[in-house]
């Protein structure tokens, strides 16, 4: 489960993380009113869509062209920029016809800021008993396993990766920011907390310009305040079918369809595919206890997305029976296009039995046990048929 950005920013602010002042608007007129309350421009405007692209991969500027984002120098321009974001703008046609932008988040912009780097606290999806801290900045990378706590040594290394060595005011502020982020990560039992990027403003202070919070939907009962924030997107046939079958579904703009058992694992899969140069067409979470029939329906659903050139099934966990997953895949296989790459990774209950069923079916599945191997395989196979 992933929240929209304006909810994430509110949680960040409550946890003591520095964010830009902002409000959400539902019409261009409201956007103009929000800008008035925020004060002097410039303003950043971002369409609210779960899993949407960040506007701050490089800092947003008047010349930037980022899908789903806009820049307004003054209040007069805010309404016009917002108008171009609402509804079904041109850039959404490449993502899916299932989305409709109904909300835009407006932030008080900054005249000068320097992106320092990115930090993620996340579950290691290949070894779910592990938690990781990953920091990257200007070609430098630091990654460590968190053994129940963020040690002073690892904190020092993370800070030096993001802002250099030395006991400077910037380093002290960064250390405090990372401590608060780790506390947030632990307190919610989140799958991932991402700060991307952390920037230094003109006055020397730090600010989290963008970020993500990802939760395991099966644990949200512990946090009723989060359940109230989950919003169903306006969708059409595929999303309706997904809801009727208890799936979580998102159409995207690539050519690799992904079926997973857990949305946290799903987002990790999407992230790793993108790092390998691939692009995801659809992400479907079948939940923790799918049946043969639901797996078959799930496969039919993702294959209904246009431009699918390959399928990755990534199953990991203690509750999901891999043999039932295999039976569902075999049942649905005749409906697939001939020659379409199909990679399956299984690790969990009855994994060996599931793999054996796939081998004995003599159908052209590529079966992997490691997540990294499976992702490398599907990206490579899809590229080869292009």
Buried (B, 14 or more C-beta within 10 A) or exposed (E): BBBBBBBBBBBBBEBEBBBBEBBBBEBBEBBBBBBEEBEEBBBBBBBBBBBBBBBBBEBBEEEBEBBBBBBBEEBEBBBEBBBBBBEEBEBBEEBBBBBBBBBBBBBBBBEEBEBBBBBBBBBEBBEBEEBBBBBBBEEEEBBBEBEEEBEEEBBEBBBBBBBBEEEEEBBEBBBBBBEBBBBBBBEBEBBBBBBBBBBBBEEEEBBBBBBBBBBBBBBBEEBEEBEEBBEEBEBEEBBEBBEEBEBBBBBBBBBBBBBBBBBBBBBBBBBBBBEBEBBBBBBBBBBBEBBBEBBBBBBEBBBBBEEBBBBBBBBBBEEBBBBBBBBBBBBBBEEBEEEBBBBBBBBBBBBEBBBBBBEEBEEEBBBBEEBEEBBBBBBBBBBEEE
